[in-house]
Amino acid sequence: MALTHKRRKVIDAYMKSFNKKQSMLAAGYSNTMATTRTGDVFNDPAVQAEIARRQNIAAHRSDVSLDWIIGRLKLIADANIGDMVNVYSDGSASLDFTKLTPALKKALNKFSVSERKDGRQGNVIVDTKIGLSDQLKALELLVRHLGLSKEKTAIELSGEVSLVERLHRGRSQAGLAGGKEQEEEI
């Protein structure tokens, strides 16, 4: 089935926002239709094919692939600002920018340096602020894109006790609800 003018407008809006409801509203659908019937439009094979075609063109144009995205998310998830911190015996710490690796640079989302004078002694105080991209969000995206979010999937390391099993044991030992014994009674 050929795409209608209205559905092309939905696709145009969707390619800008990736929000199905907002795309339908922008194309002129009612709020009720945009809220409850997005599947009628977005499950249409012609709409899905056109979205996939446009995404493919955009990916080729920008030279972005799923492998590139996964690699970038892994850099963010693995980033550790502690790798560039020097901690001294008196408990003070400083950042050693010579330890700023290219991978760590890619994971930064904030970097600012400001100087101010200490009013009492006239010393220059340098404030450095560094922030990493959201590591938890990167991990969530990796889990979703790699299909690891399904409850059936279990990652087991040989000789390792899973986190869930450790939590159940700890709760059982503490006499808290949620231990394995309580679950087996139910």
N, C-alpha and C positions, 0 to 999 in steps of 0.2 A: 504494500500500500504506500502510495506517495505521501510525503510529509505535507501537512496543511501549512498555511501561512502562520497560523497561531502556534503550531508546534515548532516551527522554525524559530519563532520569537522566544519560545520557552527555552530552546536549545541555546540560542544566542545569550540569553540571560544566565542560563546555567553555566555556560563556559566562563562567565565572568565571576560568578559567586559560588558555584558548586553547592548551592542551597536550593533544593527542589521546590519548597514552598514559595520562597521569594521569587524564584524564576517563574513560577506559574502566575503569581500576582503581577509581576512585571509584564507578562504577556497578555494580561487582561482577564485572567480567570478570577472567579469570585473567591472570597476568603474561604467559604465552605468547601469549594472544589479544591482549592490549594491545600487545605488542611486535611481533607479526608480522602481525596481521590488522586493523589500524586501517582499512584501505581498505574492508573488508567493511561497516563501519558508516558511515564518513564519505563513501563514494562512493554511498551509498543516496540516490536523489533526494529522498525524503521528509525525510531528515536534513538534506541540503543546503538544501532549501527552508525548513525550520524554523529553521536557523541564520541564513539570509539574512533571514528575516522578523524574527527577534529583533534582528539587527544593525541592520536598517532602523529598527525601533522605537527602539533605543538611540540611533542617530544623530540621529533627529528630536527625541527627548527632550532630548538634550544640545546640539542645534544644531551638530553637528560634521559636516562634509562632507569628502570627499576633497580638494576645493580648499582648504579651511581647513587640513587636515593638510599638504598640499604647501606651502602658503604658510608655515606655521610651520617646516617642515623647511628651507625656503629661508632663512628668517631665521637659523636656527642655523648652516647651512652658510656663509652670507655674513658672519657676525659676526667682527669683528676688534677685539680688545681694544686693539690698538695705536692705534686711532683716538682713544683717550682718554689716551694717554701723552704727556707732555711730556719730551723728552730735552734736557738742558742741555749746554753746551760742556765742562764738567768730567767728563762721562760719567754723571752722576747722572740720575735720572728721578723723575717724580712722576705720579700719576694726577690728571687733571682731570675731576672729576665733572660739570662743566657740559657736557662733551662726551658724556655718557652718553645716547644717543638711545633713544627708545622701542623701536626694533627691537633694539638691543643689550641693553636690559633684558630683553626676552623670551628672549634666548639665554643669559642667565646662569643657572647652576645652583647657584652658591655665592657668598655675599657676607657677609663678617663683618668687623667692626672691633673691635679691642681696644686698650686703653691699658695701659701699664705704665710704672713709673718706673725711670729709669736709676739704679742704686744709687750710682754714683760722683758724678754731678753733679746728681742730682735732676731731670733733664729728663724730660718726659713723652714716651714713644715710642708712636706710634700704628702698630699693625700692621693693614694692610688686606689681606684675601684675597679675590680675585675669581676665579671659575672659569666657564668657558663650557661649555655642554652639548657632548657629544661630536660634533664636526663630521664626523668620518669616518663615524660611524654614521648621521648625518643624510643624508650623501651616499649611503651604501649603501642606505638606505631609499628615497630619491628614485629611484635607479637601478632598484631592484626595482619600485616602484610605477608608474613611468613606462614600464616594459618596455624599458629601455635595456640590460639586462644580457645580452641574447642576443648570442652571438659574431658573428652575422651583421651586427649593427648597427654601422655605422661613422660616426663624426661627423668630417667633414672640413671644414676652413675653407679657403676659397680662398687659394692662395698659401702655406699652412702645411704643413710637413712633420709627419707624425704622430709621436707620441712613440715608437711602436714602430720606425718607420723610423730615427729618430735614435739609438735604442739599438742597432739593427743596425749602423748606420754606425760608431758609436763602438766597438763590439766588434770590427768588422772592422779598423778603424784600429789598435786595440790588439793585434790578433792573437789575440783571445780567441774561444773557441768560442761559437757562437750568432750570429755575424755572418751576413750574407746569403749569403756565399760558401759557408759550411759547410752551411747549410740546403739550398742548391741541389744540393750533392753527394749528399745523402741521398736 
